[in-house]
């Protein structure tokens, strides 16, 4: 985890570093939940946080999962699963 944290400096200017750190440290607590920018930092502008999330996703450090209304039973079992 420390390696990823030290690596964040490569992805943005010094001005964006605080946003990168806040988003990167907040993401584990938000897994499986709908992301609201206010839950990451209530004082930050949403456009800055959105740009930071996009930057981290493009860099492959986080992965965005888009919500689906389809029930899990609508999907075939994964290859090699016991279902």
Secondary structure by P-SEA (a helix, b strand, c coil): caaaaaaccccccccaaaaaaaaaaacccccccccccccccccccaaaaaaaaaaaaaaccbbbbbbbccccccccccccccc
